[in-house]
Amino acid sequence: MFEEYKYKTELHTHTSPASGCSKISPDTLTDVYKREGYTSIALTNHFIVSNEDPKIKIERYLDDYYKTKELGRKKGINIILGAEIRFSENINDYLLYGIDEKELITINSLLDDGIVNFYKSYKNDRNIIIQAHPFRDNMTFANPEYIDGIEAFNMHPSHNSRIGLAAQYAKRLGCIVTAGTDFHDYGYEGLCAILTKEPVTDSYMLAAVLKSRDYLIEISGFRFLPY
């Protein structure tokens, strides 16, 4: 059965300069993930509340995305637009898939509203909102009614995401379960992936796949069902 799931997608990556905490250029990102045998990469740069002019903020965000997407096209790897968003209410992070470039204007305008109002205003049948690494220090649990899933397996080596607790929590909620490398720095690329029957080609397809739950999670070569 597992042989059908042969297309690898990374769900959580960051590039510089769009994410100030990342040391990875678009060129490096596409090189290392191509070498690791990935078919697709979700680019989930940080998108948070700021006093910056929204036009400049979004242009900078999309500049990394367009550069990475073009490099991916040349190297044969799909680059998927996503975002790791944070509201002004606390330091929780949320991974957002099923978006396009124009929607960043609306998303930015809602970052002061908090997750509950954001979900009520923005949620539709094409997107998906995942709470990232909810068991890290100083994180709080979002109301399960206003998220679609949990990033149970966050593999960032410099943070304790308590993945055992996160996986147990996600199972108890019965929600969508995801896994992401949270890639910021060379040397720990490709620590996990989702595996699908077909290549994931864009953000809306990624959201649909996650909602279908028809995928496997792979961590260090071990494959398992996400539920």
C-alpha positions in Angstrom: 0.0 0.0 0.0 2.7 2.5 1.0 4.4 2.2 -2.5 1.6 4.3 -4.0 2.6 7.3 -1.9 5.8 8.3 -3.7 5.7 12.1 -4.0 7.4 14.0 -1.2 6.2 17.4 0.1 7.8 19.6 2.8 5.2 21.6 4.7 7.2 24.1 6.6 10.2 26.1 5.3 11.6 29.7 5.6 13.8 31.7 3.3 15.8 34.9 3.7 15.1 37.8 3.6 11.4 37.3 3.8 11.9 35.5 7.2 14.5 37.4 9.2 15.3 34.3 11.2 16.2 32.2 8.2 19.7 31.7 6.8 18.5 30.0 3.6 18.3 31.7 0.2 15.7 30.6 -2.4 18.6 29.0 -4.4 19.8 27.0 -1.4 16.3 25.9 -0.5 15.5 24.5 -3.9 19.0 22.9 -4.3 18.9 20.9 -1.0 15.3 19.8 -1.3 15.8 18.7 -4.9 18.8 16.7 -3.7 16.7 15.1 -1.0 14.2 13.9 -3.5 11.3 16.2 -2.8 8.6 16.9 -5.4 7.2 20.0 -3.7 8.0 22.5 -1.0 5.5 24.7 0.9 7.2 28.1 1.5 5.7 29.3 4.8 7.6 32.5 5.6 6.6 34.4 8.7 3.7 36.9 8.1 3.1 38.8 11.3 1.7 42.0 12.7 4.0 45.0 11.9 3.9 48.7 11.4 5.4 48.4 8.0 3.6 49.7 5.0 1.4 46.7 3.8 2.4 47.1 0.2 6.1 47.0 1.0 5.6 44.1 3.4 3.7 42.0 0.9 6.0 42.8 -2.0 9.0 41.6 0.1 7.1 38.5 1.1 6.2 37.7 -2.5 9.7 38.5 -3.8 11.1 35.5 -2.1 8.2 33.4 -3.2 8.5 34.3 -6.9 12.3 33.8 -6.8 11.9 30.4 -5.2 9.1 29.4 -7.6 11.2 30.3 -10.6 14.2 28.4 -9.3 11.9 25.5 -8.5 10.6 25.5 -12.1 14.1 25.3 -13.5 15.1 22.5 -11.1 11.9 20.5 -11.4 10.4 21.1 -7.9 7.0 22.6 -7.1 7.0 25.7 -4.9 3.7 26.1 -3.0 2.6 29.4 -1.5 1.9 29.2 2.3 2.3 31.4 5.3 3.2 31.1 9.0 1.0 33.8 10.5 0.9 35.3 14.0 -1.7 37.5 15.5 -1.2 40.4 17.9 -3.0 38.5 20.7 -0.2 36.1 21.6 2.9 34.4 20.1 1.0 31.4 18.7 1.9 30.5 15.1 -0.5 29.1 12.5 0.3 27.6 9.1 -2.0 28.6 6.3 -2.4 26.7 3.0 -4.9 27.2 0.2 -4.1 30.8 -0.6 -2.9 32.9 -3.5 -0.9 36.1 -3.7 -3.9 38.4 -3.7 -5.2 37.0 -0.5 -2.2 38.3 1.4 -3.8 41.8 1.5 -6.8 40.4 3.3 -4.8 38.2 5.6 -2.6 41.1 6.6 -5.7 43.2 7.4 -6.9 40.6 9.9 -3.8 40.0 11.9 -5.0 42.2 14.7 -8.3 40.3 15.0 -7.0 37.1 16.7 -7.5 33.5 15.6 -11.2 33.2 16.4 -12.2 36.3 14.4 -9.8 35.4 11.7 -11.2 31.9 11.3 -14.8 33.3 11.2 -13.9 35.9 8.6 -11.4 34.1 6.4 -12.1 30.4 6.6 -13.5 28.9 3.4 -13.7 25.4 1.8 -10.4 25.9 -0.1 -8.0 26.8 2.7 -6.8 25.2 5.8 -5.5 26.6 9.1 -3.1 24.5 11.2 -1.7 25.5 14.7 2.0 25.1 14.5 4.0 23.5 17.3 1.4 24.1 20.1 3.5 22.6 22.8 6.5 24.9 22.6 7.2 27.1 25.6 4.8 30.0 26.0 2.4 28.7 23.4 -1.3 28.3 24.2 -3.9 26.0 22.7 -6.2 27.5 20.2 -9.9 26.7 20.5 -10.2 23.6 18.4 -13.4 25.0 16.8 -11.2 27.6 15.1 -8.4 25.6 13.6 -8.4 22.7 11.2 -5.4 20.7 12.5 -2.2 20.5 14.5 1.4 20.4 13.4 2.1 17.5 15.7 5.6 16.8 14.3 7.7 20.0 14.1 11.3 18.9 13.7 13.2 22.2 14.3 16.3 21.1 16.2 16.6 24.3 18.2 13.1 24.2 19.8 11.5 21.7 22.0 8.1 21.2 20.3 7.3 18.2 22.5 6.1 16.2 19.6 4.9 13.2 21.7 2.5 15.5 23.5 1.5 17.3 20.3 0.7 14.0 18.5 -1.3 12.7 21.5 -3.2 16.0 21.6 -4.0 15.9 17.9 -5.2 12.4 18.2 -7.5 13.3 21.0 -8.9 16.2 19.0 -9.4 13.9 15.9 -8.1 16.8 13.7 -5.8 16.9 10.8 -2.2 16.0 11.7 0.8 17.5 9.8 4.6 17.3 10.0 7.2 19.9 9.0 10.9 20.4 9.2 10.6 24.1 10.0 13.7 24.6 7.9 15.7 27.7 8.6 19.3 26.7 8.4 21.5 24.4 6.2 22.2 21.0 7.7 18.7 19.9 8.9 16.8 20.0 5.6 14.3 17.4 4.8 13.8 15.9 8.3 10.2 15.0 7.5 7.6 15.0 4.7 4.1 14.1 3.7 3.9 11.5 1.0 1.1 11.6 -1.6 -0.1 9.6 -4.5 0.1 12.5 -6.9 2.5 15.4 -7.0 1.2 18.5 -5.1 1.4 21.4 -7.5 -0.2 24.4 -5.8 -1.5 25.7 -2.5 -5.1 24.8 -3.1 -4.2 21.2 -3.9 -2.1 21.0 -0.8 -5.1 22.1 1.3 -7.3 19.6 -0.4 -4.8 16.8 0.2 -4.5 17.6 3.9 -8.3 17.8 4.3 -8.7 14.4 2.6 -6.1 12.8 5.0 -5.0 10.6 2.1 -1.3 10.9 2.8 1.5 9.4 4.8 4.0 11.1 7.1 7.7 10.2 6.7 10.2 11.0 9.4 13.8 9.8 9.0 12.7 7.1 6.5 9.9 5.8 8.8 6.4 6.0 7.2 3.1 6.0 9.0 -0.5 7.1 8.7 -1.3 10.5 10.2 -4.3 9.2 12.2 
